[in-house]
């Protein structure tokens, strides 16, 4: 909650400063940023939901093509006693829908697609009257998988060098999947499957990026 309040205060502060600037300084291809992000996730396969945080590097390839290289860690709960912990390392390419691309003070809508590597740990906490075969584990070792994601979002440059981004994506795992199965709304089995699984998860991300390396020009 504190993170979301801080993000909102920063957004309002930048909005105020954007009207105080006399000149509009634009970012050009080659500009590079570092930032932080917070992510909400909903896993459809095991009804798990949670939040996470991470960092990112952004590199602008062209006036309408930006890229995002990210690291996320998410902690989610599932049912009454299940949980999962996910680490994502990956990238996305963001293509601006507007002709002006990222060289504008107006919000920039974009579509995106990318790929990431996942390390996932799934488990559950035993509860009273829990019944399960003794051979079933209570927790998995970290499972490595390769995933792909696609979605859309919007970026806004309220002041020079600062980019605020909101995005939503859908992610599917291509090589391996692990999730919880339920009995009477309590986790009772950990299921691991190989191959692509299109029952993935929905991601919503808010991020703040600061362009440390920035090629600039004045708006004519």
C-alpha positions in Angstrom: 0.0 0.0 0.0 2.8 2.4 0.8 4.5 1.7 -2.5 1.3 2.5 -4.4 0.8 5.8 -2.4 4.4 6.8 -3.1 3.9 6.1 -6.8 0.7 8.3 -6.8 2.4 11.2 -5.1 5.3 11.1 -7.6 2.8 11.1 -10.4 1.0 14.2 -9.1 4.4 16.0 -8.5 5.6 15.3 -12.0 2.2 16.4 -13.4 2.7 19.8 -11.7 6.3 20.2 -12.9 5.4 19.4 -16.5 3.4 22.6 -16.8 6.3 24.7 -15.3 8.7 23.8 -18.1 9.1 26.3 -21.0 10.7 23.8 -23.4 9.9 20.2 -24.3 13.1 18.1 -24.3 12.6 14.8 -26.2 14.4 11.5 -25.9 15.9 10.1 -29.1 17.0 6.6 -30.1 19.9 5.4 -27.9 18.5 6.8 -24.7 18.9 4.3 -21.7 17.0 4.3 -18.4 17.0 2.5 -15.1 13.9 2.0 -13.1 11.8 0.2 -10.5 8.5 -1.6 -10.8 5.7 -3.2 -8.9 3.6 -6.0 -10.4 0.3 -7.7 -9.5 -0.3 -11.2 -10.8 -3.2 -13.6 -11.2 -2.4 -17.3 -12.0 -5.3 -19.0 -13.7 -4.2 -22.5 -13.3 -4.2 -22.6 -9.5 -6.2 -19.5 -8.5 -3.1 -17.8 -7.0 -2.8 -14.1 -6.7 -0.1 -11.8 -5.3 2.2 -8.9 -5.7 5.9 -8.4 -6.4 8.6 -5.8 -7.1 11.6 -5.6 -9.2 13.8 -3.4 -11.4 14.3 -2.8 -15.1 16.5 -1.2 -17.8 14.9 0.5 -20.8 16.7 1.1 -24.1 15.0 3.2 -26.8 15.8 1.6 -30.2 13.8 3.9 -32.5 11.4 6.8 -32.0 8.5 4.3 -31.9 10.3 1.3 -30.4 11.3 1.0 -26.8 12.6 -2.1 -24.9 12.3 -3.2 -21.3 14.7 -5.6 -19.6 13.3 -6.6 -16.2 13.8 -8.7 -13.1 10.7 -9.4 -10.9 10.1 -11.4 -7.7 6.5 -12.2 -6.8 4.9 -13.9 -3.8 1.4 -15.2 -4.3 -1.2 -17.1 -2.2 -3.5 -19.8 -3.5 -6.6 -21.1 -1.8 -6.5 -21.5 2.0 -3.0 -22.8 2.4 -1.2 -22.8 -1.0 1.5 -20.5 -2.1 3.9 -19.9 -5.0 7.0 -17.8 -5.4 8.1 -16.6 -8.9 11.2 -15.0 -10.2 11.1 -13.5 -13.7 14.1 -12.4 -15.8 13.2 -11.3 -19.3 12.6 -8.6 -21.9 9.7 -6.9 -23.8 9.7 -4.8 -27.0 7.2 -1.9 -26.8 5.9 -0.5 -30.1 4.2 3.0 -29.9 0.9 3.2 -31.6 1.0 6.9 -32.2 3.0 8.3 -35.1 5.0 10.6 -32.9 6.3 7.7 -30.8 8.0 8.5 -27.5 8.9 12.0 -28.5 5.8 13.7 -27.0 4.5 15.0 -23.7 1.2 13.3 -24.3 0.5 9.7 -23.1 2.0 7.1 -25.5 -0.1 4.0 -26.0 1.9 0.9 -27.0 1.6 -2.8 -27.7 4.3 -5.2 -26.5 5.6 -8.7 -26.7 8.6 -10.5 -25.2 10.1 -13.5 -23.5 11.3 -14.4 -20.0 12.9 -17.1 -17.9 11.0 -18.2 -14.8 12.1 -19.9 -11.5 8.9 -21.0 -9.7 8.5 -22.6 -6.2 5.1 -24.0 -5.3 3.9 -25.5 -2.0 1.3 -25.6 0.7 1.1 -25.5 4.4 -0.4 -28.7 6.0 -3.7 -28.0 7.9 -5.7 -30.0 10.4 -7.6 -32.9 9.0 -5.4 -32.8 5.8 -5.5 -36.0 3.9 -3.1 -36.7 1.1 -0.9 -39.7 0.0 2.4 -39.7 1.8 4.4 -39.6 -1.4 3.1 -36.2 -2.5 5.5 -33.4 -1.6 4.5 -30.3 0.4 6.8 -28.1 -1.7 8.6 -28.3 -5.0 12.2 -27.4 -5.7 12.6 -24.3 -7.9 11.2 -25.2 -11.3 12.9 -23.5 -14.3 10.8 -22.7 -17.4 10.7 -20.5 -20.4 7.7 -18.2 -21.0 6.5 -15.7 -23.5 4.2 -12.7 -22.8 2.3 -10.1 -24.8 0.1 -7.1 -23.9 -0.4 -3.4 -24.1 0.2 -0.3 -22.0 0.8 3.4 -21.9 3.8 5.6 -21.1 4.0 9.2 -20.1 7.0 11.6 -19.9 5.9 14.4 -17.5 9.4 15.8 -17.3 12.6 15.3 -19.1 14.3 11.9 -18.4 11.4 10.5 -16.4 9.0 7.9 -17.8 5.9 6.6 -16.0 4.5 3.3 -17.4 1.4 1.2 -16.8 1.0 -2.1 -18.7 -0.9 -5.3 -18.7 0.3 -8.6 -20.2 -0.7 -12.3 -20.5 2.1 -14.8 -20.0 2.2 -18.5 -21.0 4.8 -21.1 -20.1 6.4 -23.0 -23.1 8.6 -25.7 -21.6 7.3 -26.7 -18.1 4.5 -25.7 -15.7 3.8 -26.3 -12.0 0.6 -25.6 -10.2 -1.7 -26.6 -7.3 -4.7 -28.8 -7.6 -7.5 -28.5 -5.0 -10.0 -30.5 -3.0 -12.6 -28.6 -1.0 -10.7 -25.3 -1.7 -7.6 -26.6 0.0 -4.4 -27.4 -1.9 -3.9 -31.2 -2.0 -1.5 -31.9 -4.9 1.3 -30.3 -6.7 1.1 -31.0 -10.4 4.1 -30.6 -12.8 3.6 -30.9 -16.5 5.9 -30.6 -19.5 5.3 -28.7 -22.7 3.4 -25.5 -23.4 0.5 -24.5 -21.1 -1.8 -21.8 -22.4 -3.5 -21.5 -19.0 -1.0 -18.8 -17.9 -1.3 -15.7 -15.8 -2.2 -12.1 -16.0 0.3 -9.4 -15.1 -0.3 -5.7 -14.3 2.8 -3.5 -13.8 3.4 0.1 -12.8 7.0 1.4 -13.3 9.1 4.5 -13.0 12.2 4.9 -15.2 14.9 7.6 -15.2 17.0 8.1 -18.3 20.6 8.2 -17.2 21.9 8.3 -20.8 19.8 10.6 -23.0 20.2 12.1 -26.4 18.2 15.2 -26.5 16.8 17.8 -28.9 14.4 20.7 -28.5 10.9 20.4 -29.9 10.6 22.6 -33.0 
